C-alpha cells in the first residue's frame, strides 16, 4: 500500500493529471490528452 492520504490515492487513480505521472514504469510518460476515464460501472 501507499503511505499517502486516501483522498490523494483516489485522485491519483481517477484524474488524468495524476495518472499521467503514475502510469507506467519510471521514465515513461503518458500524454494527458490520451487518457480517457469513465468511472461509472461498466464504463470504458
PyMOL Python script that loads the backbone (N, CA, C, O; Angstrom):
from pymol import cmd

cmd.read_pdbstr("""\
ATOM      1  N   UNK A   1       0.834  -1.188   0.000  1.00  0.00           N
ATOM      2  CA  UNK A   1       0.000   0.000   0.000  1.00  0.00           C
ATOM      3  C   UNK A   1       0.878   1.251   0.000  1.00  0.00           C
ATOM      4  O   UNK A   1       2.060   1.207   0.343  1.00  0.00           O
ATOM      5  N   UNK A   2       0.276   2.344  -0.388  1.00  0.00           N
ATOM      6  CA  UNK A   2       0.980   3.613  -0.418  1.00  0.00           C
ATOM      7  C   UNK A   2       0.837   4.339   0.912  1.00  0.00           C
ATOM      8  O   UNK A   2      -0.213   4.279   1.554  1.00  0.00           O
ATOM      9  N   UNK A   3       1.879   5.011   1.313  1.00  0.00           N
ATOM     10  CA  UNK A   3       1.849   5.810   2.518  1.00  0.00           C
ATOM     11  C   UNK A   3       1.413   7.228   2.138  1.00  0.00           C
ATOM     12  O   UNK A   3       2.224   8.152   2.065  1.00  0.00           O
ATOM     13  N   UNK A   4       0.110   7.368   1.899  1.00  0.00           N
ATOM     14  CA  UNK A   4      -0.453   8.652   1.458  1.00  0.00           C
ATOM     15  C   UNK A   4      -1.900   8.725   1.927  1.00  0.00           C
ATOM     16  O   UNK A   4      -2.526   7.698   2.187  1.00  0.00           O
ATOM     17  N   UNK A   5      -2.433   9.947   2.035  1.00  0.00           N
ATOM     18  CA  UNK A   5      -3.840  10.079   2.401  1.00  0.00           C
ATOM     19  C   UNK A   5      -4.743   9.406   1.363  1.00  0.00           C
ATOM     20  O   UNK A   5      -4.463   9.443   0.165  1.00  0.00           O
ATOM     21  N   UNK A   6      -5.802   8.806   1.828  1.00  0.00           N
ATOM     22  CA  UNK A   6      -6.744   8.092   0.960  1.00  0.00           C
ATOM     23  C   UNK A   6      -7.243   8.970  -0.181  1.00  0.00           C
ATOM     24  O   UNK A   6      -7.375   8.504  -1.313  1.00  0.00           O
ATOM     25  N   UNK A   7      -7.521  10.240   0.113  1.00  0.00           N
ATOM     26  CA  UNK A   7      -8.041  11.146  -0.914  1.00  0.00           C
ATOM     27  C   UNK A   7      -7.025  11.358  -2.041  1.00  0.00           C
ATOM     28  O   UNK A   7      -7.404  11.448  -3.209  1.00  0.00           O
ATOM     29  N   UNK A   8      -5.746  11.436  -1.695  1.00  0.00           N
ATOM     30  CA  UNK A   8      -4.703  11.620  -2.702  1.00  0.00           C
ATOM     31  C   UNK A   8      -4.549  10.366  -3.562  1.00  0.00           C
ATOM     32  O   UNK A   8      -4.398  10.467  -4.780  1.00  0.00           O
ATOM     33  N   UNK A   9      -4.587   9.200  -2.948  1.00  0.00           N
ATOM     34  CA  UNK A   9      -4.505   7.949  -3.719  1.00  0.00           C
ATOM     35  C   UNK A   9      -5.678   7.859  -4.680  1.00  0.00           C
ATOM     36  O   UNK A   9      -5.495   7.487  -5.839  1.00  0.00           O
ATOM     37  N   UNK A  10      -6.876   8.191  -4.225  1.00  0.00           N
ATOM     38  CA  UNK A  10      -8.053   8.174  -5.101  1.00  0.00           C
ATOM     39  C   UNK A  10      -7.867   9.150  -6.254  1.00  0.00           C
ATOM     40  O   UNK A  10      -8.155   8.812  -7.402  1.00  0.00           O
ATOM     41  N   UNK A  11      -7.390  10.359  -5.963  1.00  0.00           N
ATOM     42  CA  UNK A  11      -7.164  11.354  -7.016  1.00  0.00           C
ATOM     43  C   UNK A  11      -6.122  10.864  -8.011  1.00  0.00           C
ATOM     44  O   UNK A  11      -6.259  11.093  -9.213  1.00  0.00           O
ATOM     45  N   UNK A  12      -5.092  10.199  -7.529  1.00  0.00           N
ATOM     46  CA  UNK A  12      -4.043   9.689  -8.422  1.00  0.00           C
ATOM     47  C   UNK A  12      -4.574   8.626  -9.379  1.00  0.00           C
ATOM     48  O   UNK A  12      -4.060   8.474 -10.487  1.00  0.00           O
ATOM     49  N   UNK A  13      -5.583   7.904  -8.963  1.00  0.00           N
ATOM     50  CA  UNK A  13      -6.139   6.846  -9.809  1.00  0.00           C
ATOM     51  C   UNK A  13      -7.318   7.305 -10.662  1.00  0.00           C
ATOM     52  O   UNK A  13      -7.781   6.555 -11.522  1.00  0.00           O
ATOM     53  N   UNK A  14      -7.812   8.523 -10.440  1.00  0.00           N
ATOM     54  CA  UNK A  14      -9.043   8.939 -11.118  1.00  0.00           C
ATOM     55  C   UNK A  14      -8.951  10.263 -11.856  1.00  0.00           C
ATOM     56  O   UNK A  14      -9.958  10.713 -12.403  1.00  0.00           O
ATOM     57  N   UNK A  15      -7.797  10.906 -11.900  1.00  0.00           N
ATOM     58  CA  UNK A  15      -7.673  12.162 -12.645  1.00  0.00           C
ATOM     59  C   UNK A  15      -6.531  12.054 -13.648  1.00  0.00           C
ATOM     60  O   UNK A  15      -5.447  11.580 -13.307  1.00  0.00           O
ATOM     61  N   UNK A  16      -6.765  12.489 -14.876  1.00  0.00           N
ATOM     62  CA  UNK A  16      -5.725  12.384 -15.909  1.00  0.00           C
ATOM     63  C   UNK A  16      -4.414  13.061 -15.523  1.00  0.00           C
ATOM     64  O   UNK A  16      -3.339  12.559 -15.851  1.00  0.00           O
ATOM     65  N   UNK A  17      -4.493  14.197 -14.828  1.00  0.00           N
ATOM     66  CA  UNK A  17      -3.271  14.918 -14.452  1.00  0.00           C
ATOM     67  C   UNK A  17      -2.364  14.063 -13.558  1.00  0.00           C
ATOM     68  O   UNK A  17      -1.143  14.077 -13.711  1.00  0.00           O
ATOM     69  N   UNK A  18      -2.963  13.328 -12.634  1.00  0.00           N
ATOM     70  CA  UNK A  18      -2.179  12.458 -11.764  1.00  0.00           C
ATOM     71  C   UNK A  18      -1.778  11.175 -12.487  1.00  0.00           C
ATOM     72  O   UNK A  18      -0.643  10.716 -12.355  1.00  0.00           O
ATOM     73  N   UNK A  19      -2.697  10.601 -13.242  1.00  0.00           N
ATOM     74  CA  UNK A  19      -2.406   9.351 -13.941  1.00  0.00           C
ATOM     75  C   UNK A  19      -1.256   9.495 -14.929  1.00  0.00           C
ATOM     76  O   UNK A  19      -0.492   8.551 -15.131  1.00  0.00           O
ATOM     77  N   UNK A  20      -1.126  10.653 -15.538  1.00  0.00           N
ATOM     78  CA  UNK A  20      -0.042  10.878 -16.499  1.00  0.00           C
ATOM     79  C   UNK A  20       1.323  10.652 -15.849  1.00  0.00           C
ATOM     80  O   UNK A  20       2.271  10.247 -16.522  1.00  0.00           O
ATOM     81  N   UNK A  21       1.425  10.912 -14.548  1.00  0.00           N
ATOM     82  CA  UNK A  21       2.691  10.732 -13.841  1.00  0.00           C
ATOM     83  C   UNK A  21       2.796   9.359 -13.204  1.00  0.00           C
ATOM     84  O   UNK A  21       3.900   8.854 -13.000  1.00  0.00           O
ATOM     85  N   UNK A  22       1.669   8.753 -12.889  1.00  0.00           N
ATOM     86  CA  UNK A  22       1.641   7.499 -12.146  1.00  0.00           C
ATOM     87  C   UNK A  22       1.744   6.281 -13.057  1.00  0.00           C
ATOM     88  O   UNK A  22       2.332   5.270 -12.672  1.00  0.00           O
ATOM     89  N   UNK A  23       1.185   6.365 -14.249  1.00  0.00           N
ATOM     90  CA  UNK A  23       1.038   5.204 -15.125  1.00  0.00           C
ATOM     91  C   UNK A  23       2.363   4.811 -15.754  1.00  0.00           C
ATOM     92  O   UNK A  23       3.073   5.665 -16.285  1.00  0.00           O
ATOM     93  N   UNK A  24       2.702   3.547 -15.703  1.00  0.00           N
ATOM     94  CA  UNK A  24       3.883   3.025 -16.365  1.00  0.00           C
ATOM     95  C   UNK A  24       5.123   3.084 -15.501  1.00  0.00           C
ATOM     96  O   UNK A  24       5.109   3.650 -14.408  1.00  0.00           O
ATOM     97  N   UNK A  25       6.200   2.491 -16.001  1.00  0.00           N
ATOM     98  CA  UNK A  25       7.451   2.472 -15.239  1.00  0.00           C
ATOM     99  C   UNK A  25       8.121   3.841 -15.202  1.00  0.00           C
ATOM    100  O   UNK A  25       7.751   4.742 -15.955  1.00  0.00           O
ATOM    101  N   UNK A  26       9.093   3.990 -14.337  1.00  0.00           N
ATOM    102  CA  UNK A  26       9.832   5.248 -14.217  1.00  0.00           C
ATOM    103  C   UNK A  26      10.425   5.632 -15.568  1.00  0.00           C
ATOM    104  O   UNK A  26      10.962   4.792 -16.289  1.00  0.00           O
ATOM    105  N   UNK A  27      10.317   6.910 -15.893  1.00  0.00           N
ATOM    106  CA  UNK A  27      10.854   7.404 -17.150  1.00  0.00           C
ATOM    107  C   UNK A  27       9.883   7.384 -18.305  1.00  0.00           C
ATOM    108  O   UNK A  27      10.193   7.903 -19.378  1.00  0.00           O
ATOM    109  N   UNK A  28       8.711   6.796 -18.114  1.00  0.00           N
ATOM    110  CA  UNK A  28       7.689   6.730 -19.157  1.00  0.00           C
ATOM    111  C   UNK A  28       6.614   7.759 -18.842  1.00  0.00           C
ATOM    112  O   UNK A  28       6.227   7.917 -17.684  1.00  0.00           O
ATOM    113  N   UNK A  29       6.130   8.457 -19.858  1.00  0.00           N
ATOM    114  CA  UNK A  29       5.049   9.417 -19.635  1.00  0.00           C
ATOM    115  C   UNK A  29       3.900   9.113 -20.583  1.00  0.00           C
ATOM    116  O   UNK A  29       4.092   8.552 -21.662  1.00  0.00           O
ATOM    117  N   UNK A  30       2.722   9.489 -20.166  1.00  0.00           N
ATOM    118  CA  UNK A  30       1.513   9.332 -20.968  1.00  0.00           C
ATOM    119  C   UNK A  30       0.899  10.702 -21.140  1.00  0.00           C
ATOM    120  O   UNK A  30       0.568  11.349 -20.147  1.00  0.00           O
ATOM    121  N   UNK A  31       0.732  11.173 -22.386  1.00  0.00           N
ATOM    122  CA  UNK A  31       0.120  12.489 -22.590  1.00  0.00           C
ATOM    123  C   UNK A  31      -1.301  12.528 -22.022  1.00  0.00           C
ATOM    124  O   UNK A  31      -2.084  11.599 -22.220  1.00  0.00           O
ATOM    125  N   UNK A  32      -1.620  13.600 -21.324  1.00  0.00           N
ATOM    126  CA  UNK A  32      -2.938  13.744 -20.702  1.00  0.00           C
ATOM    127  C   UNK A  32      -4.049  13.606 -21.734  1.00  0.00           C
ATOM    128  O   UNK A  32      -5.093  13.025 -21.437  1.00  0.00           O
ATOM    129  N   UNK A  33      -3.846  14.125 -22.930  1.00  0.00           N
ATOM    130  CA  UNK A  33      -4.910  14.067 -23.944  1.00  0.00           C
ATOM    131  C   UNK A  33      -5.199  12.641 -24.408  1.00  0.00           C
ATOM    132  O   UNK A  33      -6.211  12.414 -25.071  1.00  0.00           O
ATOM    133  N   UNK A  34      -4.342  11.679 -24.080  1.00  0.00           N
ATOM    134  CA  UNK A  34      -4.571  10.276 -24.448  1.00  0.00           C
ATOM    135  C   UNK A  34      -5.247   9.476 -23.334  1.00  0.00           C
ATOM    136  O   UNK A  34      -5.493   8.281 -23.495  1.00  0.00           O
ATOM    137  N   UNK A  35      -5.547  10.117 -22.216  1.00  0.00           N
ATOM    138  CA  UNK A  35      -6.160   9.420 -21.087  1.00  0.00           C
ATOM    139  C   UNK A  35      -7.661   9.680 -21.087  1.00  0.00           C
ATOM    140  O   UNK A  35      -8.106  10.828 -21.065  1.00  0.00           O
ATOM    141  N   UNK A  36      -8.432   8.602 -21.111  1.00  0.00           N
ATOM    142  CA  UNK A  36      -9.887   8.692 -21.053  1.00  0.00           C
ATOM    143  C   UNK A  36     -10.352   7.922 -19.825  1.00  0.00           C
ATOM    144  O   UNK A  36      -9.995   6.758 -19.646  1.00  0.00           O
ATOM    145  N   UNK A  37     -11.140   8.563 -18.986  1.00  0.00           N
ATOM    146  CA  UNK A  37     -11.661   7.926 -17.780  1.00  0.00           C
ATOM    147  C   UNK A  37     -13.175   7.958 -17.793  1.00  0.00           C
ATOM    148  O   UNK A  37     -13.782   8.981 -18.110  1.00  0.00           O
ATOM    149  N   UNK A  38     -13.777   6.843 -17.449  1.00  0.00           N
ATOM    150  CA  UNK A  38     -15.224   6.757 -17.268  1.00  0.00           C
ATOM    151  C   UNK A  38     -15.423   5.896 -16.032  1.00  0.00           C
ATOM    152  O   UNK A  38     -15.377   4.668 -16.108  1.00  0.00           O
ATOM    153  N   UNK A  39     -15.642   6.541 -14.896  1.00  0.00           N
ATOM    154  CA  UNK A  39     -15.679   5.845 -13.608  1.00  0.00           C
ATOM    155  C   UNK A  39     -17.028   5.204 -13.282  1.00  0.00           C
ATOM    156  O   UNK A  39     -17.205   4.645 -12.199  1.00  0.00           O
ATOM    157  N   UNK A  40     -17.967   5.283 -14.204  1.00  0.00           N
ATOM    158  CA  UNK A  40     -19.265   4.665 -13.969  1.00  0.00           C
ATOM    159  C   UNK A  40     -19.153   3.135 -14.056  1.00  0.00           C
ATOM    160  O   UNK A  40     -18.290   2.629 -14.773  1.00  0.00           O
ATOM    161  N   UNK A  41     -19.994   2.402 -13.353  1.00  0.00           N
ATOM    162  CA  UNK A  41     -19.991   0.938 -13.517  1.00  0.00           C
ATOM    163  C   UNK A  41     -20.210   0.591 -14.987  1.00  0.00           C
ATOM    164  O   UNK A  41     -21.152   1.074 -15.616  1.00  0.00           O
ATOM    165  N   UNK A  42     -19.347  -0.233 -15.514  1.00  0.00           N
ATOM    166  CA  UNK A  42     -19.434  -0.622 -16.920  1.00  0.00           C
ATOM    167  C   UNK A  42     -18.802   0.392 -17.852  1.00  0.00           C
ATOM    168  O   UNK A  42     -18.876   0.228 -19.070  1.00  0.00           O
ATOM    169  N   UNK A  43     -18.180   1.440 -17.317  1.00  0.00           N
ATOM    170  CA  UNK A  43     -17.573   2.495 -18.144  1.00  0.00           C
ATOM    171  C   UNK A  43     -16.343   1.980 -18.880  1.00  0.00           C
ATOM    172  O   UNK A  43     -15.897   0.849 -18.688  1.00  0.00           O
ATOM    173  N   UNK A  44     -15.815   2.854 -19.730  1.00  0.00           N
ATOM    174  CA  UNK A  44     -14.631   2.446 -20.523  1.00  0.00           C
ATOM    175  C   UNK A  44     -13.358   2.688 -19.751  1.00  0.00           C
ATOM    176  O   UNK A  44     -12.269   2.408 -20.253  1.00  0.00           O
TER     177      UNK A  44
END
""", "prot")
cmd.dss("prot")
cmd.show_as("cartoon", "prot")
cmd.util.cbc("prot")
cmd.orient("prot")
